[in-house]
Amino acid sequence: MSKANEREPLWQRLHRDQESRSAIQLALDYGGEYLDAAPDRSVFPDQVAIAALDAFDEPLPERSTPAVEVIGQLHELGSPATTAQGGGRYFGYVNGGLLPAALGARLLADVWDQNAALQLMSPIAAQLEAVCERWLVDLLGLPEGSAAGLVSGTSAATLCGLLAGRNALPRRLGWDVNALGLFGAPKLRAVLSEGAHITVRKSLAILGMGAAQIEIVPADDQGRIDHSRLPPLDEHTLLILQAGNVNSGAFDDFTSLCTAAQQAGAWVHVDGAFGLWARACQATAHLTAGIKRADSWSVDAHKTLNSPYDCGIILCRDREALVGALQASDSYLHFGAGRDGMLYTPDMSRRARGVELWAALKSLGRAGVDQLVAQLCRRARQFDDELRAHDFQVLNEVVFNQVLVACESPALTEQTLELLQAGGECWCGGSMWRGEPVIRISVCSWTTTPDDVRRSVAAFVDARERAAAAIA
Ligand SMILES: *Cc1c(COP(=O)(O)O)cnc(C)c1O
């Protein structure tokens, strides 16, 4: 840095950085470069890139750094140390891709820097959230008038759904949790599948439900809750169901389970983090039959819909139950005549997630969402077919976007996964399925082509060959 620059007062430089738009331009240039390179680079960063991250481990700088240098360091050291999620051959966890319109909207919204807490803070953020709420309820075929809150992810969404239920059930029994608190309130029970996602248990813990109040129901061979083993439900019960098991992608039988819950007066929450989108696709909608009868649903736009992180959605049939559970009021808060986003989430200040959610839905339209979901499922079936043709075992019924793969022995599966991950051609995570290690494929990005699947299957075959040689 030059002497002249060092003497330049900070605010003067910030103004100059802003007026020249150098940081924005640079970020866009680097971002474009990054996207261009994504399909061909190693899907997981190499050791050199990871080791270079040590450069970030410096003491807090005493002096300021020009914006272009900050962005420059981020690109030079940061970009190579990312996983190439946008490249078409990343199949780890259940991480979505990124739609161009949603990315663009996010960038513009970041420039706007809107606070989506109140209508009065950002009319555009409030408007787009209201529109998204209406569109989502329509697209996902949920009860008319259902409320939607935009939160960080399904973890937060599930927390909100169960919170609404935790307050609504005692209220129906004559106990107002907002007024009286939980001490002395009617005891609740939570009934969930052994295949429930860990975030469901985390939510229950946060809500004050201990192990003694949680009843775990065995699951069938696909990870669906076993209805025949369900304990009797009652008006004290939170029943948690799943649209899309995180390993197998399986869907619970909502028609029979929701009917039983409704008759018993229980509250049903559905964790549909990636699977609720099945409802927006003609080819998969049958998997969600009966789901409309639940009370609340959580889903991620950042998974199957391919909008940017972080965008979870809590949907709740009973608007008052959700808003009442997340109550807030103070004299300085001026709620608008329309929709104030903070009433539907635990947060107050929030970035305007509705902008990119709106952009994703607007750019795809109903037909586009249908095609996106159908394509992810087709690629998953392609994996199923081609891996079986190469003598891999596929352990689940591939009903959605998840494929669970094993080799002849657990040791060979583990070793194959290790070599597959190190190879950089594609990236899959590992998991345990019915007591056995598996390679877990999650097809989540619109960018994945049939050729990406072929290349990945070739990488599986190659990794298994090398693994077998290493074990022998
Ligand atoms: C991803 C996922 C979650 C957690 O969602 P986050 O957005 O990571 O908070 C919960 N349940 C299922 C089935 C998931 O796939």
The ligand as a Gaussian input file, in Angstrom:
#p B3LYP/6-31G(d) Opt

LIG

0 1
 C      -31.286000     -30.513000       5.180000
 C      -32.326000     -31.138000       5.990000
 C      -32.729000     -30.588000       7.214000
 C      -32.047000     -29.393000       7.813000
 O      -32.219000     -28.271000       6.979000
 P      -31.245000     -27.015000       7.075000
 O      -31.688000     -26.153000       5.941000
 O      -29.871000     -27.549000       6.888000
 O      -31.421000     -26.388000       8.394000
 C      -33.771000     -31.195000       7.880000
 N      -34.371000     -32.292000       7.395000
 C      -34.009000     -32.853000       6.235000
 C      -34.735000     -34.067000       5.748000
 C      -32.967000     -32.297000       5.486000
 O      -32.609000     -32.851000       4.326000

